[in-house]
Amino acid sequence: MGVKLGDETRGYTRFRFLSELLVREGFSVDLITSSFQHWDKAPRDTSRECYRNLPYSIVFIDEPGYKKNLDLARIRSHAVAAKNLRTHFAQHGEDYALVYAEIPPNDVARVCAEYASEHGIPFVADINDLWPEAMRMVVDVPIVSDIAFHPFARDAKRVYTLLSGAVGTSDEYAMRPAQDRKEPYPKATVYVGNVLSEFDGGVAAYRSGISKPDGEVWVTYAGTLGASYDLATLIEAAAACAAKAVPVRVKILGDGPDREKLEEIAARLAAPVDFLGYMDYPHMAAYLAASDVTVNSLVKSAVQSIVTKIGDYLASGHPLINTGTSPEFRNLVSEGGFGVNVEAENTAALAEAIEKLAGNPSLRKIMGARARAVAESEFDQPRSYMRIVDLIRKLI
C-alpha cells in the first residue's frame, strides 16, 4: 500500500524490487497497490506512462485516501481499499497461483488471505509492523483501546491463521503468527534492506557536493519526525556535547508532524542541529556517507524491531548508535560490532556515546567497516530477497 512506483520520490521499494526479482526468476507478476499515494497523501494519476511497460503489471485498487498517518479517515480508506480488492479478486479468480501481501494494513491482508484460502492457493504474509501493538504506543487507554483496536487484532489473527508462509522484516515479526495458530509454518527473516548499488550510486553522484568543515563530526538521523522516533533526546544530547566543546553537529534528514516542535527545542537549547528536510534517496545516501555516526533513535515504548533505514545506515560505512529497545536488534548491534546500544530517552547516555565516538576516529573506522560488511551480507536486496523467491517456489 505504500510502495514507491515509477518516478515517485517517496515510498518503500521492497515490493517493487521483489516484483522485479520474481520476473527475472521466471514468474509472471501483478503488483496490486492503491490508487492513493500514501507518502504524498494524494491520488495517483494512474494513466501516467511511468506506470506502464514494466516487467510486471501494476493493478491499481481505488482508495479514497486520507490526510494523516493515524486517524479514522485512514482506517475508513483502507476498509474501502479492502472491499475493492475483494472485487478485483472476484473478477480475476483464476489468475493467481500464489498471493503475497504485506501486513499491515490488516484488513487488506485479510482479503488476500481469505481469497487464497477459498481458491486453495498459498498465501504468504510479509509482516513489516504489528497492528494493533504499534497503535497502543499512541493510544493506550484501558478497555477503550481494547474495544477500538479489536478489529485490527481480529484481522491479524485471521491472516496469521490462514497463511501458508511468513516473511518478517525481523525474527520477531516472522515468529509473530505462532501466537495465533497451532500449526507450524515455513518462515524467513528478510530485512527491508536496500539495493547497495543504488546507495553507492547516490554517494558517487552527490558526495562531492557536500561541504563538511574540517574537524566537525556529523551525527545523522534519517527518517520520519514522528511519535516513535526520539529526536528530542538527540537534540538535547547535541546541546550537551556542545556545552563540553565536543565538535559535533547533528544532521536531521526527513520530515514529519513533530518537525516544528523539534525545531523549537533546538532553538531554545541553541543546539548544533540542522534540519535538512526530506531528501530523495541519492542525496540522502550521499549525506549518510559524508557523516561520521548514524543514529537509530527510538522512544522506549516503540515496538519497531528493525526499521527500514537500518540498511542505509549500515551501507554508509559508519558506526550506529541505537536507542531502540528491540532485543533482536540490540543483539545484532553488539554481536555485529558495528555500533553501540544506549538506553532510550537518556540524554546523558546518548551524549556520552556520541562524545566517545567523536573522539575516537580509529574506533569509528573499525565499526564502520563492520557496518558495511553486515549491509553487504544481510541487507542487500539482490542477495537477501532470494530467500523470499525460494520460499515462494517451495510453496507453489
Secondary structure, DSSP 8 states (H G I E B T S, - for coil): --B--TT-SSSB-HHHHHHHHHHHTT---EEEEESEETTTTEE--TT-GGGSS-SSEEEEE-----SSSSSHHHHHHHHHHHHHHHHHHHHTTTS-S-EEEEESSHHHHHHHHHHHHHTT--EEEEE-S-TTGGGGGT---TTHHHHHHHHHHHHHHHHHHH-SEEEESSHHHHHGGGGG-SS---EEE----B-HHHHHHHHHHHGGG----TT-EEEEEES--STTB-HHHHHHHHHHHHHTT--EEEEEE---TTHHHHHHHHHHHT--EEEEE---HHHHHHHHHH-SEEEE-B-TT---SS-TTHHHHHHTTS-EEE----HHHHHHHHHHTSEEE--TT-HHHHHHHHHHHHT-HHHHHHHHHHHHHHIIIIIBHHHHTHHHHHHHHHH-
